[in-house]
Amino acid sequence: MLGKKIKKIIYLEGLNCQHCVKRIENILKEIDVVVRVKVNLEKQECIVYLKENIEHSIIIKKIESLGFQVGEIKNI
């Protein structure tokens, strides 16, 4: 059983469809400390659950490599 998970909300720009959602979910799941990813197309946001904290730059680079923009990342 894992300890308390870290939860981040990522505000996104440029999501147009469910294909975009899946691409972001899949690329963030490549990060070894990511436990779960949930992207909300309507709200243009993503909630990421992590085993341990990581630099926001790692998340930003992954998302921007797909051509999307990150508006802000907050710990929640």
C-alpha positions in Angstrom: 0.0 0.0 0.0 1.3 3.4 -0.9 1.6 6.3 1.5 -0.1 9.5 0.9 -0.1 10.5 -2.7 0.8 13.9 -4.0 -1.9 15.5 -6.2 -1.3 18.2 -8.8 -3.7 20.1 -11.0 -2.4 21.2 -14.3 -4.2 23.9 -16.3 -3.9 23.2 -20.0 -4.4 25.1 -23.2 -5.2 23.7 -26.7 -7.2 20.6 -25.9 -9.7 20.0 -28.7 -10.8 16.3 -28.5 -10.7 13.0 -26.7 -7.6 12.1 -28.8 -5.8 15.0 -27.1 -6.9 13.8 -23.7 -5.5 10.3 -24.3 -2.2 11.6 -25.7 -1.7 13.7 -22.5 -2.8 10.8 -20.2 -0.4 8.4 -22.0 2.6 10.7 -22.0 2.3 11.6 -18.3 1.9 7.9 -17.4 5.5 7.5 -18.8 6.8 9.3 -15.7 7.7 6.6 -13.2 6.3 8.4 -10.1 2.9 9.0 -11.7 0.2 6.7 -10.3 -2.9 8.1 -12.0 -3.8 10.8 -14.6 -7.3 12.3 -15.2 -7.8 14.9 -17.9 -11.0 16.9 -18.2 -11.5 18.2 -21.7 -14.2 20.7 -20.8 -12.3 22.3 -17.9 -9.0 22.1 -19.9 -7.3 20.7 -16.8 -5.5 17.5 -15.7 -5.2 16.0 -12.2 -2.1 13.9 -11.6 -1.5 11.6 -8.7 2.2 11.0 -7.8 4.1 8.7 -5.5 6.5 11.4 -4.8 7.0 15.1 -5.7 8.8 16.0 -9.0 9.8 19.2 -10.6 7.0 20.9 -12.5 9.5 21.3 -15.5 9.3 17.5 -16.0 5.5 17.6 -16.4 5.7 20.8 -18.6 8.3 19.3 -21.0 6.2 16.1 -21.5 3.0 18.1 -22.3 4.7 20.7 -24.5 6.4 17.9 -26.5 2.9 17.1 -27.7 2.3 20.7 -28.8 0.0 21.7 -25.9 0.6 24.6 -23.5 0.6 24.5 -19.7 -1.0 27.5 -18.0 -0.2 26.7 -14.4 0.5 23.7 -12.1 -0.7 23.7 -8.5 -0.4 21.3 -5.6 -3.8 20.3 -4.3 
